[in-house]
Amino acid sequence: MCLIFMKMKLRYFILILLCLCAFEDLSAQNFRGGLRVGLTTTQMSGDELGGFHKLGAYAGGFVNWRFVQNEHWAIQLEINFVMKGSSAFLKADKNGNIGQKYVLTLYYMEVPFLAKYRIVKGLEVEFGPVFSVLLHGVEKDANGVMPGRMPFRFYEIALMGGVSYLFKEHYGLSLRYVNSIVPVRVNDGNHSMRYLTKKQFSSELAFSFFYQF
């Protein structure tokens, strides 16, 4: 059932992405659109594991509009597919004790609403809120899927900040940091507490290459 639900949401994601690209073709001169692809490295606070050890995919599309009165400023709407989570793998500590494998994988469809400021030609900073919907999530240890786990919220509210650089007319790179401001999961005390303290927040570093039409 979860896989069917995820496939339905992915269809909506692809449809919205195509609409963004079509909108850019029909819009005024100050509107621009594009596509991006990249990687994320993420962590989850409250899982008693430290570090951005979870790698994931990052892809989507965007449209932006630059103000006529002040071309240093622009606003940008995006639809992205992003993988987040946390991970720890079998390794021995200084006493020879072997740790446990743990992998949390979350698939989100995120919608950033960004304000962009051009510092110099090609170089911009960007910031704004991000609203995401959870498509699917799974937690595994050395024995497989972990039973009795507290489910994650079906949504995420976060803040994003970053920098982008257009090194050619249509090609650019971006670096972003995203952190949830509402817990993505809160343990109610009736589920397994392993790798889960009272509240969990998601943190993400995203590196991407984008093409702007």
Helices and strands as residue ranges (DSSP letters): H 2-26, E 31-45, E 54-66, E 73-88, E 102-120, E 123-141, E 144-145, E 155-166, E 171-180, E 185-186, E 199-212
